[in-house]
């Protein structure tokens, strides 16, 4: 259960003149929110506005007061969420109670729609302006949620250009703000320099292995990914190396346990294990084996060919398939509107299939060149000053609510 007080404590003195409340629920949300907090410093009306709520280390580095840690919200899928439900509901009750007692100038929910929309609905009903940053994927599945979003959110902020029209059709206020990753990643990666930083020779093929950022993902996905890695090594030997960025320190023991028997059986396999540093891994690699999620967009922005896979409990997969509107789950494919990179999901994602598909991309120069061209166009479309644009919307809404 969440270790938060049952009754709200007194508001810190620096917040007594007003503040922005925020809630982010996982590493990607922490990154997105941090870009907004940085952008606020460039908008005079809210440059010095304190921020407080649920957040992570990147938000804290921007001056955020994380009264609650974000780890409780970092779950995926129905089965995983049910296990965490008591903690999630406890956190939501504590947060709403605190915000109704110490009313912020506005509330910004960053992603985590199952959590944040419930908070936003109660706050909006009480007259607190609500902003939701990152439209839920109603265009992919659960489109019936738009009515609930309308009841909960005053302004929806979209990171993909096709999304605002969906909301405008039902009379909602929506703004396209680009994707913050697009402005953080260079248009042309320097792969040789990144390889050099890792100590990888220019004559070596480098495969990034990225099984996700949650405990449940590592448990479900890593064994198959690592077995695929072994199969690739068995085929190419010392000509191929691997880089595995561990998303959070909490995941490292789990990853090390999985790697131990591999290192014992194959002492010469070269695995560059990184603490975080996913961007370095993606810039350096030639191809990436990657779990479906935000990281697939990051890989596309780094212009890397990829094989997307995912494993969830069977019942979760069944429910999601029944509610899906699109034939693909990877963000590069969704943005392209077609399969441009392979997706091997559930039983299709055997270690043998993953290894074969990943190695194939090392040999398809024409296909990879076409991918790079597509990814570059995608990058230009998404490359807006997202943090500042979100901050300007926050200022507009706060000023409008006090007009």
N, C-alpha and C positions, 0 to 999 in steps of 0.2 A: 504494500500500500504506500501511497505518497506520504512522506513525512512533512506535512504542512499543517499549520495551526488550524484548529477548528474555527477560531474566531479571528477576524482580520486585525492585524496589528496596526498601530498608528502609522500614518503615512510619513515616509521620510521627509525631512524639512525641505530638501531641494525639489520635491514634487508638489509642494503646497500651492504653487501658482499654476498648476496644470501640467499634464504630461500626456504622452502618447503611449497607450498600452499595445503590446504586441504579443503574439504567440506563434512560435515556430516549433515543429515537432520532430525534425530529423536533420542530419548533416546538410542535405541539400537546401532545406528551409533555412537553416542557420546561415548558410552562404548567401542565399537570396536576401534575407533580412539584413545582413551586414552591409550589402551593397546599398540598401535603402537608407540605413542609418548613416552611412558615409555620404550619400547624396543629400540628406537633410542639411548637412553642414554648408552646402552651397545654395540653400534657399533661405534668404534672410528672415522670412516670417517665422520659420521653425528651426533656425540654425542652432538655437540654444535650448530647444524643447527637450526635457528629459524623457527617457524611454524606460519602460518597465514591463515585466510579465514573465512569459515562458520563453527561454532561449538557450543558446549554446555558446561555445567559446569564441566564435568569430563575432557574434553580436556583443559579447562582453568586451572584446577588444575594441569595439567602437563606442564603448561607454554605456552599454545597456545594463540595466539592473535586473539580473535574472533571479527573481524571487523564487521561481521554480525551475528545475532543470528540465531539459527537453527529452531526456532519454525514455521516459514512460510512453511517449507518443510514437516512438520509432518502431512501429510494428507494421506488418503488411499482410493483407488477406483476412478472410473471415475467421478462420480457425485461430490464427495468431492473435487477432484483435479480441476474440472472446476470452482468451486466457488472460489478457491484460485489462479486460473491461473494468473490474473493480477499481484498479489504480487510475485508469483513465477517467472514469466517472468521478472519483474522489478529487482528482486534480481539477476537473471542469467545475465542480461545485465550489471548490475553494477559490478558483479564479473568478468566477462570476460573482460570488459573494464579495470578494475584495473589490472588484471593479464597480459594483453597484454602491458599495459603501464609500469608496474613494474614486469618484467618477472621473475618468480621463476625458481629454478633449476629443479623442476619437480612439477607435480600436482598429488595429491592423492585424488581420489573420493571415499568416503566411502558409499557404498550402494546407496540409493536414485537414481536409474538408470535413471528415467525419467528426473531428473534434471541434474545429473552429466554427463551422456553421451553427452548431448548437449553442456555442457561446454568443455568436453574433446575433442570433435570433432574439435571445433574451436582452441583449444590450440595445438592439435597435428598438425593441418594444418599449424600453425605458427611456428612449430619446437620445441615446449615445450614438453618434455617427459611426457606421461600420464600413470598413473597406476590406476586401478580400483580394490578396495578391496571389495570383495564379488561378485561373479558372479551373475548376474541377473538369475532368476529361469527359464531359457530358456528350461530346461528339464521338467518343469511342464506346462508351457503355453507360448505363444508368441515366439516360437522357431525361427521365421523368423527374430528376432531381432539380430541374431548373425552377420549378415552382417554389421549392424550399429555399433555393438560393435567393430568389426574388423576395421572399419574406424575411430573409436574414441580412441581406447586404444592400447598402446604399450605393456602392460603386464597386464593380468587379474590374480587376486589372488583368489583362490578358498578355501572355508572353508569345502567343502565336498569332500571325496576322489574320487568319480566317475566323478567329473566335468572336470578336465583338459583334459581328452581324447576327450571330445566334442569339445574343442577349437583346440586341436592338429590336429584334422581331417580337419580343414579348414586353417591350417597353422599358427594359432595364438600361441603366447607365453603365457603359463598359468602355474601357480605354485600352488600346494596344500600346504596350510600353517596351516591346522588344524583350530579348532575353539577356540577363546580365552576363551570362557566360560568354556571349558573343563579343562583348567589349573587353573581356579579360584575356581572351585567347588571341594570339597573333594570327593574321590572315595566312601567313606562310610559316609553318613550323620549321625550326632548325634541328632536324633529326640528327645529323652528325654530331652537333655540339651536345645534344642531350645524351646520345650514346656515350660520348666521351666522358661526360659527367658521371655516368654509371660505371665506366670502365669497360664498356662493351666495344670490341673491335669493329671497325667499319665493314669487315668481311663476314660478320656474324649476322644471322637472322635473329631478330628479337621479337618475341611474342609476349604481349601483356596478358596477364590472367587476372580478371576482375570479377570475382564472384558475388559482389554486393557489399552493402555497408551495415547490414543488420545481422544479429545473431541467428535469426531464423533462416536468412539467406545463406549464410556461411554453412549452417548445418545441412541445408537441403541441396545446395548447389556446388559447394567446394569439392566434395569427393569426386563428382563426375568431371569437373574442370581439371582437377589435379591428375586424375587418371588419364584424361586426354593429353595433358602436358607430358606425362610419361610416355605415352604412345608416340607423340611427336619427337621426343628425345630418342626413343628407340629407333626411329626411322632416320634421323639426321645426325645423331651423335653430337660431337663437339661443334658442329656447324650452326647449331641453334641454341639460343639462350632464352631465359624467361625472366620477366620482371613482374612481381606481385606486390602491388601497394595495399597495405593493410589499412582499411578505412579509419578505424578508431583503435586506441590502445586496448580497449576491452576485448577486441577480437583477436588480438595477437596470440594469446595462449592457445586458443582454438585452432588457429592456423598452424602454429608450431607443432601441435600434436598431430595434425594431419600430414605435415611435411616430414616428420621424423622417420617413419618407415620408408618413405621415398628416398631420403638422403642416405639411409642405411643400405638400401638395396642398390641405389645408383649414386655412389659417392662422387662421381665426376659431373653429375648434372649441375648446370650453372643456373641458380635461381637468385635473382636480385630481390631480396625482401625489403620493402620500403615501409617506413612509418608514415602513413598518409602519402603525400607526394604523388597523387594520382596524375596530376598534370605532367610531371616529369616522366612518369611511366608512359603516358600517352604520346608525348612529344617524341620520346626515344624509340618507341616500338615501330615495327613494320606492319604488324597486324595485331588485333586484339580479340580475345575470347571474352565476352562480356555479358553480365546479367542485365536483363531488361530493366530500364529505369532511366533516371536523369543522366547517368554516366554515358549512355549511348549517344545522347546529344553532344556531350562533351567530346566523345571520341570522334564524332562527325566534324565538329568544329576544329579539331586537331587534324582533320583530313585523313583519318585512318580507316582502312578497310577493316571490317569487323564481322564476327559471327555472334549473333545474339541468341541467348538461351535463357531459360527460366524453369525452375522447378518449384511447385507449391504442393501442399497436400491435395490429394485427389478430389476431395469434396470442394475445396476452394477452386480448383481448376474447373470443375463441373459447373459451379455457379457462375463463374466469370465467363465461361464460354456461352452460356445461355443468355447472358446479358450483353454480349459484345456486339457492336455494330460494324466494326472494321475487321478485315481479315488479317491485320498485322498488329503487333504490340510495340515494336521498337519505334522510338521517336523519329529516327531518320526515315523509316518507311512511311510513317504517318505523315510527315511533312512533305515527302515526295509524292504521296498518294499512290504508291506502288512499291512492290518489293525491289529495293535496290541493294539490300544486304540480306543474307540468309538469316532466317529465324528457325531455330530448332528447339521446340518447347516440349516440356514434359517427356513422354516416352520417346519422342523423336530425338531428344538430346542425349543420346548414348555417348559414352566417351569416344567410341570409335567414329561415330558420325561427327562429333565436334572436332576431333583431331583431323579428320579428312577434309572437312569444310574450311578449317582454319589454314591448313597447309596449302590448300588449293589457291587461296588468295595470295600466297607468296609467289605464285607462278603465273598469275593472270595480269600481265602488265597493262594490256589494253583496258581490261575491266577496271583495274585500280585507277588508271588515269581518268576514266570516265567518272568514277566515284569521286575522285578529288575535285573534278570540275563541278559536279553536283553539290558537293559539300561546300565549295567556295561560294556558289550562288546562295546557298542556304545561309551561310555565314553573313553575307552582305545584307540579306533581308532581315535578319535578327539583330543586327548590330546597331542598336540605339543606346543613348545614355540612360539606361533603364533606371538605375538608382535615383538619378535626379528627376526623371519623369514621374516616378512613383512619389517622390518627395513633394513635387509640385502639386500632385493630386491631393496629397495629405493636407498641404497648406490651403489649397482651394476649399476643401471640405470643412476644415476647421474654421476658416474665416467665414465661410458661408453659413455655418451653423451658429455663429455668434453675430451675424449681421443684424 
